[in-house]
Amino acid sequence: MKTVDILIVGAGITGITAASILAREKNKTVLIVEKRHHIGGNCYDCFNEDGILIHLYGPHIFHTQHKDVWDYLSQFTDWLDYVHHVKAFVDGKYISFPININTFEQLFEKSFTKDDVLAYLEREKIDLPEIKNAEDMVISRMGNTIYNKFFKNYTRKQWGVDAKDLAPEITERIPIRFDRDDRFFTDPYQGMPEKGYTELFKAMLDHEKIQVITGKDYRDIKDQVNFDKIIYTGPVDAFFDYKYGYLPYRGINFSFKTYDQENRLPMAVVNCPNDHSYTRITEFKHMTFQKHPKTTLCYEYPSDVQAGRNNPVPSYPILNNSSIKKYKKYLNLSHKKKDTIFIGRLGKFQYLNMDICVKHVMDRLIFD
Ligand SMILES: Cc1cc2nc3c(=O)[nH]c(=O)nc-3n(C[C@H](O)[C@H](O)[C@H](O)COP(=O)(O)OP(=O)(O)OC[C@H]3O[C@@H](n4cnc5c(N)ncnc54)[C@H](O)[C@@H]3O)c2cc1C
């Protein structure tokens, strides 16, 4: 029988950070069990058959405002100085996104100042007595033209329902910038791991106190291991055998196509709100700076997550009154499991960026 201090379920960025901190900072022995055949969870990257580095579960750009998170990961990787930019393909043009002064100029093909943008919004925004849904949230701030061109169809494709049927919180944090800042993220620390995420994770796991098993569900091996505690980064509803039913997720099917040309898009990510059934396209070479005569694009087709729950991989938790109520029941159960820490995007039924996953682990484990 194997004996370790801690059993970690899931080798995504959350589980890997936990393993690294426990082994290096806390002198604990760790076994990390991952049911997929690779480490990295949804941040996994690999070279495809043409030798182009791709992100198998969609584009991942590292960005954070937390210096401690940046410094922690920087022990294991250097960073490519990549600053993320996105364009939306609207009215046959590539238009700056998130919305800023450039967006208005490119859309309406005339010059705008900050005051012109403010005047436009004042004129166009719809006064509503109450913000009842995600559509209201946008039209009450930006009016119908911007809503129809950038958000209406994108939201429908992304969530599979009309924005009228989604909670206002979904569109609440859409930024409008009154300057010409075209960066997608404004965090002070951003970049891409120099050799990719998987290499970063391998470096984090490279420690004598860490053992890794891939291709195994933890349930199949947990009775063969002695351990004091579990750190669980899988779905919280699965841990409790779906006692209160499934927590709902929206998934994405990723389709990859390699082209016999060096570059195809003007930047790494293009949103397609109105054309095509995919929501966005990614050209990885813009973010990895890889030199290669060919290029690979990734097309994202959002879809419902099927029963069995891994086809496609659950990506975005669907937050509504009923799912939040259900999650709270699981949360109550999880509080009673004193030997188990539920953490990560699936353990907490939350959309979390990578840096927040790392931050949660650092805050929880360093001070525990
Ligand atoms: C399309 C998309 C793009 C994104 N882009 C960005 C971005 O640009 N920047 C950013 O900061 N964040 C981004 N994110 C968020 C990022 O993917 C998450 O922050 C991160 O993947 C969460 O890591 P995790 O370890 O918590 O979960 P996961 O990566 O899901 O890892 C959990 C692991 O647990 C394993 N597991 C589950 N159950 C079991 C079991 N029973 N036994 C063994 N193993 C199990 C799973 O197989 C999985 O590998 C994006 C998310 C999506 C959906």
The ligand as a MOL file (V3000), in Angstrom:
LIG
                    3D

  0  0  0     0  0            999 V3000
M  V30 BEGIN CTAB
M  V30 COUNTS 53 58 0 0 0
M  V30 BEGIN ATOM
M  V30 1 C -12.0830 28.3140 -23.4770 0
M  V30 2 C -11.3960 28.7850 -22.2290 0
M  V30 3 C -10.3620 29.6970 -22.3190 0
M  V30 4 C -9.7260 30.1420 -21.1670 0
M  V30 5 N -8.7450 31.0760 -21.2880 0
M  V30 6 C -8.1390 31.5460 -20.1880 0
M  V30 7 C -7.1440 32.5650 -20.2970 0
M  V30 8 O -6.8330 33.0460 -21.3850 0
M  V30 9 N -6.5500 32.9980 -19.1520 0
M  V30 10 C -6.8880 32.4980 -17.9130 0
M  V30 11 O -6.3120 32.9320 -16.9040 0
M  V30 12 N -7.8240 31.5230 -17.7890 0
M  V30 13 C -8.4530 31.0380 -18.8910 0
M  V30 14 N -9.4080 30.0540 -18.7730 0
M  V30 15 C -9.6660 29.4660 -17.4410 0
M  V30 16 C -8.7170 28.2650 -17.1700 0
M  V30 17 O -8.9800 27.2520 -18.1140 0
M  V30 18 C -8.9590 27.7530 -15.7490 0
M  V30 19 O -8.5730 28.7600 -14.8420 0
M  V30 20 C -8.1430 26.5060 -15.3900 0
M  V30 21 O -8.1620 25.5260 -16.3820 0
M  V30 22 C -8.6990 25.9040 -14.1060 0
M  V30 23 O -7.8130 24.9190 -13.6520 0
M  V30 24 P -8.2840 23.8070 -12.6220 0
M  V30 25 O -7.0700 23.0470 -12.2630 0
M  V30 26 O -9.0640 24.4320 -11.5180 0
M  V30 27 O -9.3210 22.9140 -13.4340 0
M  V30 28 P -9.0540 21.9050 -14.6440 0
M  V30 29 O -8.0470 22.4580 -15.5720 0
M  V30 30 O -10.3740 21.5410 -15.1690 0
M  V30 31 O -8.3850 20.6490 -13.9170 0
M  V30 32 C -9.1290 19.7370 -13.1360 0
M  V30 33 C -8.6070 18.3550 -13.4840 0
M  V30 34 O -9.2160 17.3880 -12.6200 0
M  V30 35 C -9.3480 16.1980 -13.3590 0
M  V30 36 N -10.3360 15.3390 -12.7040 0
M  V30 37 C -11.6600 15.5870 -12.5390 0
M  V30 38 N -12.2520 14.5500 -11.9140 0
M  V30 39 C -11.2780 13.6410 -11.6670 0
M  V30 40 C -11.2740 12.3540 -11.0570 0
M  V30 41 N -12.4090 11.7920 -10.5910 0
M  V30 42 N -10.0970 11.6780 -10.9620 0
M  V30 43 C -8.9430 12.2230 -11.4550 0
M  V30 44 N -8.9060 13.4280 -12.0680 0
M  V30 45 C -10.0550 14.1360 -12.1640 0
M  V30 46 C -9.8030 16.6870 -14.7300 0
M  V30 47 O -9.5710 15.7170 -15.7260 0
M  V30 48 C -8.9600 17.9450 -14.9060 0
M  V30 49 O -7.7790 17.6920 -15.6450 0
M  V30 50 C -10.1020 29.6410 -19.8960 0
M  V30 51 C -11.1560 28.7270 -19.8090 0
M  V30 52 C -11.8140 28.3240 -20.9540 0
M  V30 53 C -12.9760 27.3820 -20.8370 0
M  V30 END ATOM
M  V30 BEGIN BOND
M  V30 1 1 1 2
M  V30 2 1 2 3
M  V30 3 2 2 52
M  V30 4 2 3 4
M  V30 5 1 4 5
M  V30 6 1 4 50
M  V30 7 2 5 6
M  V30 8 1 6 7
M  V30 9 1 6 13
M  V30 10 2 7 8
M  V30 11 1 7 9
M  V30 12 1 9 10
M  V30 13 2 10 11
M  V30 14 1 10 12
M  V30 15 2 12 13
M  V30 16 1 13 14
M  V30 17 1 14 15
M  V30 18 1 14 50
M  V30 19 1 15 16
M  V30 20 1 16 17
M  V30 21 1 16 18
M  V30 22 1 18 19
M  V30 23 1 18 20
M  V30 24 1 20 21
M  V30 25 1 20 22
M  V30 26 1 22 23
M  V30 27 1 23 24
M  V30 28 2 24 25
M  V30 29 1 24 26
M  V30 30 1 24 27
M  V30 31 1 27 28
M  V30 32 2 28 29
M  V30 33 1 28 30
M  V30 34 1 28 31
M  V30 35 1 31 32
M  V30 36 1 32 33
M  V30 37 1 33 34
M  V30 38 1 33 48
M  V30 39 1 34 35
M  V30 40 1 35 36
M  V30 41 1 35 46
M  V30 42 1 36 37
M  V30 43 1 36 45
M  V30 44 2 37 38
M  V30 45 1 38 39
M  V30 46 1 39 40
M  V30 47 2 39 45
M  V30 48 1 40 41
M  V30 49 2 40 42
M  V30 50 1 42 43
M  V30 51 2 43 44
M  V30 52 1 44 45
M  V30 53 1 46 47
M  V30 54 1 46 48
M  V30 55 1 48 49
M  V30 56 2 50 51
M  V30 57 1 51 52
M  V30 58 1 52 53
M  V30 END BOND
M  V30 END CTAB
M  END
